């Protein structure tokens, strides 16, 4: 049985063990900060991020554990969707 040659495009890809993050385009610091801020704002707006407490209410996935220097909430994932 003959072996197939790998194409140059396939060789250039990141190895599978690197995960999805290795294949995503790299963002500069300003864009990455804006993306994080928008993500957290969305969590809070939808009620998926709530102030830290003993039990998370239904539908909440993140706790607000502090604030960044700019006043934006700092969140930590506590569970995946409970819906």
C-alpha positions as CSV (number, residue, x, y, z in Angstrom):
1,X,0.0,0.0,0.0
2,X,1.4,3.3,-1.0
3,X,1.7,6.1,1.6
4,X,0.1,9.5,0.8
5,X,2.1,12.6,0.9
6,X,0.8,15.4,3.2
7,X,0.0,18.6,1.5
8,X,1.9,21.7,2.5
9,X,-1.2,23.3,3.9
10,X,-1.8,20.4,6.2
11,X,1.8,20.5,7.4
12,X,1.5,24.2,8.2
13,X,-1.5,23.7,10.6
14,X,-1.0,23.6,14.3
15,X,-0.8,20.1,15.8
16,X,-4.1,18.6,17.0
17,X,-3.0,18.4,20.5
18,X,-2.5,22.2,20.6
19,X,-6.3,22.7,20.8
20,X,-8.6,25.3,19.3
21,X,-6.9,28.3,21.0
22,X,-3.7,27.7,19.0
23,X,-5.6,27.9,15.7
24,X,-7.4,31.2,16.5
25,X,-5.9,34.4,15.2
26,X,-3.8,36.3,17.8
27,X,-5.4,39.6,19.0
28,X,-3.5,42.6,20.1
29,X,-3.9,43.7,23.8
30,X,-6.4,46.5,23.0
31,X,-8.7,44.2,21.0
32,X,-8.4,41.4,23.5
33,X,-9.3,43.7,26.4
34,X,-12.3,45.0,24.5
35,X,-13.4,41.4,23.7
36,X,-13.1,40.4,27.4
37,X,-15.1,43.5,28.5
38,X,-17.9,42.8,26.0
39,X,-18.1,39.2,27.1
40,X,-18.4,40.1,30.8
41,X,-20.9,42.9,30.1
42,X,-23.0,40.3,28.2
43,X,-22.8,37.9,31.2
44,X,-24.0,40.5,33.6
45,X,-26.7,41.8,31.2
46,X,-28.2,38.3,30.8
47,X,-28.0,37.5,34.5
48,X,-25.4,34.8,34.0
49,X,-22.9,36.6,36.3
50,X,-24.0,37.4,39.9
51,X,-22.2,38.7,43.0
52,X,-20.3,36.0,44.9
53,X,-22.4,34.2,47.4
54,X,-23.1,30.7,48.7
55,X,-25.4,29.3,46.0
56,X,-25.8,30.4,42.4
57,X,-29.3,31.1,41.3
58,X,-30.8,29.1,38.4
59,X,-29.3,30.3,35.1
60,X,-26.1,31.8,36.6
61,X,-22.8,30.4,35.5
62,X,-20.3,33.0,36.8
63,X,-19.7,34.8,40.0
64,X,-18.4,38.4,40.2
65,X,-15.4,38.2,42.5
66,X,-14.0,41.7,42.2
67,X,-13.5,44.7,40.0
68,X,-10.7,45.6,37.6
69,X,-8.9,49.0,37.8
70,X,-11.2,50.4,35.2
71,X,-14.3,49.4,37.3
72,X,-15.3,46.4,35.1
73,X,-16.4,43.3,37.0
74,X,-14.0,40.4,37.4
75,X,-15.8,37.1,36.9
76,X,-15.0,33.5,37.6
77,X,-16.8,30.5,36.1
78,X,-18.6,28.4,38.7
79,X,-20.5,26.0,36.5
80,X,-21.7,25.4,33.0
81,X,-25.3,26.2,31.9
82,X,-27.8,24.9,34.4
83,X,-30.8,25.3,32.2
